[in-house]
Amino acid sequence: MNMKSSIYKLAAAGLISSMILAGCASNGNNETPPPPPANNNANANANGNAEPVVDNEQGSETPALDGTALASANEDIQITLPDGWREDNELNPVARLSASNRAKEKYIMVLATSKQDLAEGAGLDDYINIFKENTTPSVENFDATEATDTTIDGAPAKQIEITGEVQRIKVHYLATFVEKDDAFYQVISWSTQAQFPDHKEEFDAMSHSLQVLKPLEASVGNDGGGSADLQAYEGTSGNFQIMLPSDWTEETTLTPGADIQAARMAQEDYVAIITESKSTFSDGTALEDYLDLVLQNGMLEAIEGAQMSDPQSVTVNGNAGLQFTLTGAVEKVKVGYMITVVETNGHFSQVIFWTLEQMLDQKLPAYNEYLQTFEEKGSAL
């Protein structure tokens, strides 16, 4: 049976590395991006000046950095901004703090991940591998250097450089990863490939200026419920649609073969919908048979410590469905899925919502609300 790729191909796309670098280089037309809105640097002067000096494991000293401390919204981390930099909240909705010097095409952002969201025993190297796996699809001609060891804020850290093309722009990144207390941190700085050599020393000093001011709070999810602002997201075939909040964005790299893919990365919300014509299967194939085929297609084997609930019969917008939850670790990330197989007039479909495992229960009501809008366009219900 040549079924389309199922959940085993989803991995943890977006999760943890939802800073995926697409969109972070420039505005795609080789022009300097527009400046951030006025007064967006309200936090920049909150903590005065900082001049950190950090030693790496080889004993060399990172140059002191003069500038202004920029703290995150809840003041749990901060970095130092040199002159000419300002807070820039438009870079990425997932970043805990971000800044730029847009006139000179220089950018930086910091992201954080609680160790509770990763498989037990996951280390800094695992975290870097997660980053690479989830970044590679968004960067053409992706190439990364070997990690080098350093120390940041008294904690072990590693750095890699990444080159590639994003939105047809040749970009060069300095990615710094820090393990501190119960969390991992990423400091991602970048510029164009042509300009990076001139900025690398500054990027390195800014990365080493990271300070963890208090422990990272555990991940909390927004349930995202409420249907006042839903809009249609249509599949690549145009034969299906689902209604999602307008702050979700259509995606193309979450899972191969999906007809509809979308995400709200700031809230760790993801959906992929795989549709398959009934003509693909033997005459008389029932929804239960289709679910068996899905499960036999490698789903459970691909998830470490998989825990699957018993499938329950549901009705999806007038169509028969079977629904279950699935939790476990994928690429060291603890993930929770709500999976529903649905039978419409001409197709079997898998509607797969996922998020971090500890957020799943909170988000299930909203996911089920969105699920009820899924339909095969033009089918008689």
C-alpha positions as CSV (number, residue, x, y, z in Angstrom):
1,M,0.0,0.0,0.0
2,N,1.6,3.2,-1.1
3,M,0.1,5.6,1.4
4,K,1.1,9.2,1.7
5,S,3.6,10.1,4.5
6,S,2.0,10.0,7.9
7,I,2.8,11.2,11.3
8,Y,6.2,9.5,11.4
9,K,7.3,12.1,8.9
10,L,6.2,15.1,11.1
11,A,9.0,14.8,13.5
12,A,9.0,17.9,15.7
13,A,9.0,20.4,12.9
14,G,8.7,23.9,14.2
15,L,8.9,22.9,17.9
16,I,11.8,24.2,19.8
17,S,13.5,25.5,16.6
18,S,10.5,27.5,15.6
19,M,12.8,30.4,15.1
20,I,13.2,28.8,11.7
21,L,15.3,31.3,9.8
22,A,13.1,32.0,6.9
23,G,12.0,35.6,7.0
24,C,14.8,36.7,9.2
25,A,17.3,37.9,6.7
26,S,15.7,40.8,4.9
27,N,12.4,41.5,3.1
28,G,13.2,39.4,0.1
29,N,13.8,42.1,-2.4
30,N,17.4,43.1,-1.5
31,E,16.2,46.3,0.1
32,T,16.9,47.2,3.7
33,P,13.8,46.2,5.7
34,P,11.7,49.1,7.0
35,P,12.6,50.4,10.4
36,P,10.8,49.0,13.5
37,P,7.9,51.1,14.8
38,A,8.7,54.1,16.9
39,N,9.1,53.7,20.7
40,N,9.7,49.9,20.3
41,N,12.9,50.2,22.5
42,A,11.1,50.9,25.7
43,N,13.0,48.2,27.6
44,A,16.4,49.2,26.2
45,N,17.4,51.5,29.0
46,A,15.7,49.5,31.8
47,N,18.9,48.0,33.3
48,G,21.5,50.6,32.5
49,N,24.8,49.8,30.9
50,A,26.6,46.5,30.9
51,E,30.2,45.6,30.1
52,P,30.5,41.8,30.3
53,V,33.9,40.0,29.9
54,V,33.7,36.3,29.3
55,D,36.4,33.7,29.1
56,N,36.0,30.7,26.8
57,E,37.5,27.2,27.4
58,Q,40.6,28.0,25.5
59,G,41.4,30.8,27.9
60,S,40.9,33.7,25.4
61,E,38.9,36.7,26.5
62,T,35.9,38.0,24.7
63,P,36.3,41.7,24.3
64,A,34.3,43.9,26.7
65,L,31.1,45.2,25.1
66,D,30.0,48.8,25.8
67,G,26.3,49.4,25.3
68,T,22.9,49.3,26.8
69,A,21.3,46.3,28.4
70,L,18.1,44.9,26.7
71,A,16.0,42.7,28.9
72,S,13.3,40.3,27.9
73,A,9.6,41.2,28.6
74,N,9.6,39.3,31.9
75,E,13.2,40.3,32.7
76,D,14.5,36.8,32.9
77,I,17.4,37.3,30.4
78,Q,19.3,40.2,28.9
79,I,21.9,41.0,26.3
80,T,24.0,44.1,25.7
81,L,23.2,46.3,22.6
82,P,26.1,48.4,21.2
83,D,25.4,51.8,19.8
84,G,23.2,51.8,16.7
85,W,21.2,48.8,17.8
86,R,17.6,48.9,19.0
87,E,14.9,46.5,20.2
88,D,13.1,45.0,17.2
89,N,10.1,42.9,18.0
90,E,9.3,42.3,14.3
91,L,12.0,39.8,13.7
92,N,10.3,36.7,15.1
93,P,7.2,36.2,17.2
94,V,8.8,33.3,19.2
95,A,12.0,35.2,20.3
96,R,12.2,36.2,23.9
97,L,14.1,39.3,22.9
98,S,15.4,40.6,19.6
99,A,17.2,43.6,18.2
100,S,18.7,45.0,15.0
101,N,20.7,47.6,13.4
102,R,18.7,47.5,10.2
103,A,20.7,50.2,8.4
104,K,23.7,47.9,8.5
105,E,21.8,44.6,8.0
106,K,22.6,43.3,11.5
107,Y,20.2,41.2,13.6
108,I,20.1,39.2,16.8
109,M,17.5,37.3,18.8
110,V,17.4,35.1,21.8
111,L,15.1,32.0,22.3
112,A,14.8,29.7,25.2
113,T,13.6,26.1,25.8
114,S,12.7,24.5,29.1
115,K,14.4,21.1,29.7
116,Q,10.9,19.9,30.6
117,D,10.0,20.1,26.9
118,L,12.8,17.7,25.9
119,A,13.4,14.0,26.5
120,E,15.1,13.1,29.7
121,G,18.8,13.3,29.4
122,A,18.9,15.6,26.4
123,G,22.0,17.7,26.3
124,L,23.5,20.6,24.5
125,D,24.5,18.6,21.5
126,D,21.0,17.2,21.2
127,Y,19.6,20.7,21.3
128,I,22.0,21.8,18.5
129,N,20.9,18.8,16.4
130,I,17.2,19.8,16.9
131,F,18.0,23.3,15.8
132,K,19.8,22.0,12.7
133,E,17.0,19.5,11.8
134,N,14.3,22.2,12.0
135,T,16.4,24.9,10.3
136,T,17.7,23.0,7.3
137,P,14.4,23.0,5.4
138,S,14.2,26.8,5.5
139,V,17.7,27.6,4.4
140,E,18.8,26.6,0.9
141,N,22.3,25.4,0.5
142,F,22.5,25.0,4.2
143,D,26.0,24.5,5.6
144,A,27.1,24.5,9.2
145,T,30.5,24.4,10.8
146,E,31.5,22.1,13.6
147,A,30.5,23.3,17.1
148,T,33.2,25.1,19.2
149,D,33.1,25.2,23.0
150,T,32.9,28.4,25.0
151,T,31.4,29.6,28.3
152,I,28.6,32.2,28.6
153,D,27.3,33.5,31.9
154,G,29.3,30.9,33.7
155,A,27.6,28.1,31.8
156,P,28.8,25.7,29.1
157,A,28.0,26.9,25.6
158,K,28.7,26.0,22.0
159,Q,28.8,28.0,18.8
160,I,28.3,27.2,15.1
161,E,28.2,29.2,11.9
162,I,25.6,28.6,9.3
163,T,25.6,29.8,5.7
164,G,22.8,29.5,3.1
165,E,20.2,31.4,1.2
166,V,16.9,32.6,2.6
167,Q,14.4,34.3,0.3
168,R,17.2,34.4,-2.3
169,I,19.5,36.3,0.0
170,K,22.9,34.9,1.0
171,V,22.9,34.9,4.8
172,H,25.5,34.1,7.4
173,Y,24.5,33.2,11.0
174,L,26.4,32.9,14.2
175,A,24.3,30.5,16.4
176,T,25.2,30.2,20.1
177,F,23.7,27.6,22.4
178,V,23.9,27.8,26.2
179,E,22.8,25.3,28.8
180,K,22.0,27.1,32.1
181,D,20.1,25.6,35.0
182,D,16.9,24.0,33.7
183,A,16.9,25.6,30.3
184,F,18.7,25.9,26.9
185,Y,19.2,29.2,25.3
186,Q,19.8,30.2,21.6
187,V,21.4,33.4,20.6
188,I,21.1,33.8,16.9
189,S,22.9,36.7,15.1
190,W,23.2,37.2,11.4
191,S,23.9,39.4,8.4
192,T,24.4,39.0,4.7
193,Q,27.3,36.8,3.8
194,A,29.2,39.7,2.3
195,Q,28.9,41.8,5.5
196,F,29.3,39.0,8.1
197,P,33.1,39.1,8.4
198,D,32.9,42.8,9.4
199,H,30.3,42.0,12.1
200,K,31.4,38.7,13.5
201,E,33.4,40.1,16.4
202,E,30.5,42.2,17.4
203,F,28.0,39.3,17.1
204,D,30.3,37.2,19.2
205,A,30.6,39.8,21.9
206,M,26.8,40.3,22.0
207,S,26.2,36.6,22.2
208,H,28.6,36.4,25.1
209,S,26.8,39.2,26.9
210,L,23.8,37.0,27.5
211,Q,22.9,36.9,31.2
212,V,20.2,34.7,32.7
213,L,18.6,36.8,35.4
214,K,16.2,34.3,36.8
215,P,15.0,30.7,36.0
216,L,13.0,30.2,32.8
217,E,9.3,29.7,33.5
218,A,7.8,26.5,32.3
219,S,6.1,26.5,29.0
220,V,2.5,27.7,29.1
221,G,0.1,27.5,26.2
222,N,-2.6,29.8,25.0
223,D,-5.6,27.7,24.3
224,G,-6.4,29.9,21.3
225,G,-10.1,29.2,21.6
226,G,-12.8,31.3,20.2
227,S,-14.1,31.4,16.7
228,A,-14.6,35.2,16.2
229,D,-11.6,35.6,13.9
230,L,-11.4,32.3,11.9
231,Q,-10.5,32.3,8.3
232,A,-10.3,29.5,5.7
233,Y,-7.0,27.7,5.0
234,E,-7.3,25.7,1.8
235,G,-5.2,22.8,0.7
236,T,-2.8,22.6,-2.3
237,S,-5.4,20.8,-4.3
238,G,-8.1,23.3,-3.4
239,N,-10.5,20.4,-2.5
240,F,-10.3,20.9,1.2
241,Q,-10.3,23.6,3.8
242,I,-10.2,24.2,7.6
243,M,-11.0,27.3,9.5
244,L,-8.2,28.6,11.8
245,P,-7.5,31.9,13.6
246,S,-6.0,34.6,11.3
247,D,-2.7,34.6,13.3
248,W,-1.9,31.2,12.0
249,T,0.3,31.1,8.9
250,E,0.3,28.6,6.0
251,E,3.5,26.5,5.9
252,T,5.1,24.2,3.4
253,T,7.8,22.2,5.3
254,L,6.0,20.7,8.3
255,T,5.3,17.3,6.8
256,P,5.9,16.0,3.3
257,G,2.8,15.2,1.3
258,A,0.3,17.2,3.4
259,D,-2.5,18.9,1.6
260,I,-2.9,21.6,4.3
261,Q,-0.1,22.8,6.7
262,A,-0.3,25.8,9.1
263,A,1.2,27.0,12.3
264,R,1.0,29.6,15.0
265,M,4.6,29.3,16.1
266,A,4.5,31.8,18.9
267,Q,2.0,29.5,20.7
268,E,3.6,26.2,19.5
269,D,0.5,25.3,17.5
270,Y,0.8,23.2,14.3
271,V,-1.6,21.3,12.0
272,A,-1.0,19.1,9.0
273,I,-3.8,17.5,7.0
274,I,-3.1,14.5,4.7
275,T,-5.8,13.6,2.3
276,E,-6.0,10.4,0.2
277,S,-8.5,9.4,-2.5
278,K,-10.6,6.3,-1.6
279,S,-9.7,5.0,-5.1
280,T,-6.2,4.3,-3.7
281,F,-7.6,1.6,-1.5
282,S,-9.4,-1.7,-1.9
283,D,-13.1,-1.7,-2.4
284,G,-14.9,-1.9,0.9
285,T,-12.1,-0.2,2.9
286,A,-13.7,1.2,6.0
287,L,-12.5,4.1,8.3
288,E,-11.3,1.5,10.8
289,D,-9.2,-0.2,8.1
290,Y,-7.7,3.2,7.1
291,L,-6.7,3.9,10.7
292,D,-5.0,0.5,10.9
293,L,-3.1,1.3,7.8
294,V,-2.0,4.6,9.3
295,L,-0.8,3.0,12.4
296,Q,1.1,0.3,10.4
297,N,2.8,3.0,8.4
298,G,5.5,3.6,11.1
299,M,3.8,6.1,13.3
300,L,4.3,4.5,16.7
301,E,7.8,3.3,15.9
302,A,9.0,6.8,15.1
303,I,8.0,8.2,18.5
304,E,10.1,7.3,21.5
305,G,8.1,6.2,24.5
306,A,4.8,6.5,22.4
307,Q,1.7,6.6,24.5
308,M,-1.5,6.3,22.4
309,S,-5.1,6.7,23.7
310,D,-7.9,4.4,22.6
311,P,-9.4,5.7,19.4
312,Q,-12.9,7.3,19.9
313,S,-15.7,7.7,17.4
314,V,-16.3,11.4,16.6
315,T,-18.3,13.3,14.1
316,V,-16.3,15.9,12.1
317,N,-18.5,18.5,10.4
318,G,-21.1,15.8,9.7
319,N,-18.5,13.1,8.7
320,A,-17.4,10.0,10.5
321,G,-14.1,10.1,12.3
322,L,-11.9,8.3,14.8
323,Q,-9.7,10.3,17.1
324,F,-6.9,9.6,19.6
325,T,-4.0,11.4,21.2
326,L,-0.4,10.4,21.0
327,T,2.5,11.6,23.1
328,G,6.2,10.8,23.2
329,A,9.6,12.2,22.2
330,V,10.5,13.0,18.6
331,E,14.1,14.1,18.0
332,K,14.4,14.6,21.8
333,V,11.4,16.9,21.9
334,K,8.4,15.9,24.0
335,V,5.4,16.3,21.6
336,G,1.7,15.8,22.0
337,Y,-0.6,15.1,19.0
338,M,-4.4,15.1,18.5
339,I,-5.0,12.8,15.5
340,T,-8.3,12.4,13.7
341,V,-8.9,10.2,10.7
342,V,-12.0,11.4,8.8
343,E,-14.0,9.8,6.0
344,T,-15.7,12.1,3.5
345,N,-17.4,11.2,0.2
346,G,-14.3,10.7,-1.8
347,H,-11.4,10.7,0.6
348,F,-9.8,9.5,3.8
349,S,-8.0,12.2,5.7
350,Q,-5.7,12.6,8.6
351,V,-6.1,15.8,10.5
352,I,-3.1,16.1,12.8
353,F,-2.7,18.9,15.4
354,W,0.4,19.0,17.6
355,T,2.2,21.0,20.2
356,L,4.5,20.5,23.2
357,E,3.4,17.6,25.3
358,Q,2.7,19.6,28.4
359,M,0.5,22.0,26.5
360,L,-1.7,19.4,24.7
361,D,-4.5,19.0,27.3
362,Q,-5.0,22.7,27.5
363,K,-5.2,23.1,23.7
364,L,-7.4,20.1,22.9
365,P,-10.7,22.1,23.2
366,A,-9.5,24.7,20.6
367,Y,-8.1,22.0,18.3
368,N,-11.4,20.2,18.4
369,E,-13.2,23.5,17.6
370,Y,-11.0,24.0,14.5
371,L,-11.4,20.3,13.6
372,Q,-15.2,20.8,13.2
373,T,-14.6,23.2,10.3
374,F,-12.7,20.7,8.2
375,E,-14.5,19.8,5.0
376,E,-14.1,18.4,1.6
377,K,-15.3,21.3,-0.6
378,G,-18.3,20.4,-2.7
379,S,-19.0,17.1,-0.9
380,A,-22.5,16.4,0.2
381,L,-22.5,15.9,3.9
